[in-house]
Amino acid sequence: MTVAIVGAAGQLGQALCRLLGGRAMPLTHRDIELTDPASIEAAVAPVSASVVINAAAFNLVDDAEARPAEAFAVNALGVRELSLVCRKLGCALVHFSTDYVFGLDDERVEPYAEIDCPGPIGVYAQSKLAGEYFVRSICPRHFVLRTCGLYGHRGSGGKGGNFVETMLRLAGERRQVRVVRDQTCTPTFTEDLAAATVQLIGTNRFGLYHWTNSGSCSWYAFACEIFRRSGVEVECVPITTAEFGARARRPSYSVLSTEKWVQLGLARPRPWQDALQDYLDGRAAARSDVR
């Protein structure tokens, strides 16, 4: 089975390529441009892949507010074209979406299920939800996976890192780190999501799914755990979303339920704390190899 991976240079794309090995056909930005319909079929058709995984996205949440046309061109219209190509070629399409499609309900305290009504509150979230709808309405053989709080080795080419690396960098630069405490989510390790994705493909149970590591926390609690497990001494100060002052609104609660996943007979995702420890161990090992 050949699997074409769009966005292979990103942190999730790299995790998928490592896991799939020789079965993966990496497609980077040099090979395919989602905003150029002609390039999509030209890149995908020669691969003769049975599965196409779309790990590419315009994921600069704040920038999307000022650049909505770019966000929709990649996250929605480009995904539409990719869906049309996959339908034409008879490929299964795996597409990743986000917990940010939820967010209107400020009183929410229970994890969101796939049947819950989305309520995106920003351009990024709106563009991702539009992309979901294109995949689900155009390509019959699809898996749409909503996930949350991704971090992975080597970071993301577009965003220039991830939350874990940002926290550790800031801790090395200053005595105090201020982190938002009133947004609750689930940090998710890309290696775990990649493994889950490959499992899901093997079921042929097409549809919409939620997948994250298990549990939940605020970004402040996540940061504190990063520092504790890394042995970093820094003052971590909780602040509100309003104090942080980001351009784009974020959901105050966007934890995703993985019960539908478990009902497939697949293993319940491991706790986010265990996944974080594996990430940090791998990071330490990589630094030792460099030395």
C-alpha positions in Angstrom: 0.0 0.0 0.0 1.4 3.4 -1.1 0.4 6.4 1.0 0.9 9.9 -0.3 1.5 12.4 2.4 0.7 16.0 1.6 2.5 18.3 3.9 5.3 15.8 4.6 7.7 18.4 5.9 5.5 19.4 8.8 5.7 17.9 12.3 2.8 15.5 11.7 3.8 14.8 8.1 7.3 13.8 9.4 5.9 11.6 12.0 3.7 9.8 9.4 6.7 9.4 7.1 8.8 7.9 9.9 6.1 5.4 10.8 5.2 4.3 7.3 8.7 4.1 6.1 8.9 2.7 2.5 5.1 2.9 2.1 5.1 6.7 2.3 5.4 8.9 -0.7 6.2 12.4 0.8 4.8 15.4 -1.0 6.2 18.7 0.3 5.4 22.2 -0.7 7.8 21.9 -3.6 5.8 19.0 -5.0 2.2 20.2 -4.5 0.5 23.5 -3.9 -3.0 23.3 -2.5 -3.8 26.7 -3.9 -2.9 25.6 -7.4 -5.6 23.0 -8.6 -3.4 21.9 -11.5 -0.5 20.9 -9.2 -2.7 18.7 -7.1 -3.6 16.0 -9.6 -0.2 16.4 -11.2 1.4 15.5 -7.9 -1.0 12.8 -6.7 -1.9 10.9 -9.9 1.7 9.6 -10.7 2.1 8.2 -7.2 -0.8 5.6 -7.7 -1.5 5.8 -3.9 -4.4 3.9 -2.4 -4.5 6.5 0.4 -3.8 10.2 0.5 -3.1 11.9 3.8 -3.5 15.6 4.0 -1.3 17.0 6.8 -0.9 20.4 5.2 -2.7 23.5 6.5 -2.6 27.2 7.0 -2.3 27.0 10.8 -1.3 30.4 11.8 -4.3 31.1 13.9 -3.7 34.8 14.6 -2.4 35.6 11.1 -5.6 34.1 9.6 -7.6 37.0 11.0 -5.7 39.4 8.8 -5.2 37.0 5.9 -8.6 35.2 5.5 -8.3 34.6 1.8 -5.0 32.7 2.3 -6.5 30.6 5.1 -9.5 29.6 3.1 -7.4 29.0 -0.1 -5.4 26.4 1.7 -7.8 25.0 4.4 -11.0 25.0 2.4 -10.7 25.5 -1.4 -7.5 23.6 -1.7 -9.0 20.7 0.3 -12.0 20.8 -2.0 -9.7 20.3 -5.0 -7.8 17.5 -3.3 -11.1 15.8 -2.5 -12.1 16.0 -6.1 -8.8 14.5 -7.2 -9.1 11.6 -4.7 -12.6 10.8 -5.7 -11.5 10.8 -9.4 -8.6 8.5 -8.7 -10.5 6.3 -6.2 -8.1 7.1 -3.3 -9.1 7.1 0.3 -8.5 10.6 1.8 -7.4 11.3 5.4 -7.8 14.9 6.4 -6.9 16.5 9.7 -9.1 19.1 11.4 -9.1 20.9 14.7 -10.8 21.2 18.1 -11.1 24.9 17.2 -14.3 24.1 15.2 -15.9 24.3 18.6 -15.8 27.4 20.7 -19.1 29.3 20.9 -20.1 27.6 24.2 -18.2 29.4 27.0 -20.0 27.2 29.6 -18.9 23.9 28.2 -17.3 21.4 30.6 -17.9 18.0 28.8 -15.8 16.7 26.0 -17.2 17.3 22.5 -18.4 14.3 20.5 -18.5 14.0 16.7 -22.3 14.6 16.8 -22.0 17.9 18.6 -22.8 21.0 16.5 -19.6 23.0 15.6 -19.4 26.6 16.4 -16.1 28.1 15.1 -15.2 31.6 16.5 -12.3 32.7 14.2 -11.2 32.6 10.6 -8.8 29.7 11.1 -11.5 27.6 12.6 -14.1 28.6 10.0 -11.7 27.7 7.2 -10.9 24.3 8.7 -14.6 23.5 9.2 -15.3 24.4 5.6 -12.5 22.0 4.6 -14.1 19.3 6.6 -17.4 19.8 4.8 -15.8 19.6 1.4 -14.1 16.3 2.2 -17.2 14.7 3.7 -19.4 15.8 0.8 -17.1 15.1 -2.1 -14.9 12.1 -1.3 -16.9 9.0 -0.2 -13.8 7.2 1.1 -12.7 9.6 3.7 -11.4 9.9 7.2 -11.7 13.3 8.9 -9.7 13.4 12.1 -10.2 16.3 14.5 -7.3 16.7 16.9 -5.9 19.2 19.4 -2.7 20.9 20.7 -0.2 19.1 18.4 3.5 19.0 19.2 6.1 16.8 17.7 9.8 16.3 17.0 11.5 18.8 14.6 8.6 21.2 15.0 6.4 22.6 12.3 8.0 24.3 9.3 5.3 26.9 9.0 5.0 27.8 12.7 8.7 27.5 13.5 8.4 25.2 16.5 5.7 23.9 19.0 4.4 24.8 22.4 6.9 22.6 24.2 9.9 24.0 22.5 8.6 27.6 22.9 8.2 27.1 26.7 11.7 25.6 27.0 13.2 28.4 24.9 11.4 31.1 27.0 12.5 29.5 30.2 16.1 29.8 29.0 15.7 33.4 28.2 13.9 34.8 31.2 13.1 34.2 34.9 9.3 34.3 34.5 7.0 32.8 31.9 3.4 33.9 31.6 0.9 31.3 30.3 -2.8 31.3 29.7 -4.8 29.4 32.3 -8.4 29.8 31.1 -8.2 27.6 27.9 -8.7 23.9 28.4 -7.6 21.4 25.8 -5.6 18.2 25.3 -2.0 18.3 24.3 -1.4 15.6 21.6 1.9 14.1 20.5 2.2 13.8 16.8 3.9 10.3 17.0 0.8 9.0 18.8 -1.6 10.7 16.3 0.4 9.2 13.4 0.1 5.7 14.8 -3.6 6.2 15.4 -4.1 7.4 11.9 -2.5 4.3 10.4 -4.6 2.1 12.6 -7.8 3.9 11.5 -6.9 3.5 7.8 -6.8 -0.2 8.4 -10.4 -0.4 9.6 -12.0 1.0 6.4 -14.6 2.5 8.7 -14.8 5.8 6.9 -16.2 9.0 8.6 -15.5 11.7 11.1 -13.5 10.9 14.3 -11.9 12.7 17.2 -8.4 11.7 18.3 -6.2 13.2 21.0 -4.2 11.9 23.9 -6.4 11.4 26.9 -7.1 13.8 29.7 -7.1 17.6 29.6 -5.4 20.6 31.1 -5.0 24.3 30.6 -2.0 25.7 28.7 -0.7 26.9 32.0 -0.8 23.4 33.5 0.8 22.0 30.4 3.6 24.5 30.7 4.1 23.6 34.4 4.3 19.9 33.6 6.9 20.6 30.8 9.1 22.5 33.2 8.7 19.9 36.0 9.5 17.0 33.8 12.4 18.8 32.2 13.9 19.9 35.5 13.7 23.5 34.5 13.4 26.1 37.3 11.4 29.1 36.2 8.5 31.0 37.6 5.4 30.0 35.6 2.7 32.7 36.0 -1.0 32.0 35.1 -2.7 34.7 33.1 -6.1 35.1 31.4 -6.8 35.0 27.7 -7.6 38.7 27.8 -4.3 39.5 29.4 -2.5 37.5 26.7 -4.2 39.6 24.1 -4.1 37.3 21.0 -5.7 38.7 17.8 -7.8 35.6 17.3 -10.3 34.2 19.8 -9.7 30.7 21.1 -12.1 28.3 22.6 -12.2 28.4 26.4 -12.9 24.6 26.4 -12.2 22.3 23.4 -11.6 18.9 24.8 -12.6 16.2 22.3 -14.2 12.9 23.3 -12.5 9.8 21.8 -15.4 7.4 22.7 -16.3 6.8 19.0 -12.7 5.7 18.4 -12.8 3.3 21.3 -16.1 1.9 20.0 -14.2 0.7 16.9 -12.3 -1.7 19.2 -9.1 0.4 19.1 -7.1 1.1 22.2 -8.0 4.2 24.3 -5.4 6.9 23.8 -2.7 7.1 26.5 -2.6 10.1 28.9 -1.1 13.3 27.6 1.5 13.3 30.5 2.9 9.9 29.3 3.1 11.2 25.7 4.9 14.3 26.9 7.5 12.3 28.7 8.2 10.3 25.6 8.6 13.5 23.6 11.0 14.9 26.2 13.0 11.7 26.3 13.3 11.7 22.5 14.3 15.3 22.6 17.1 14.6 25.1 18.3 11.6 23.1 18.5 13.7 19.9 20.5 16.4 21.7 22.9 13.7 23.0 23.4 12.3 19.5 24.3 15.7 18.2 27.0 16.0 20.9 
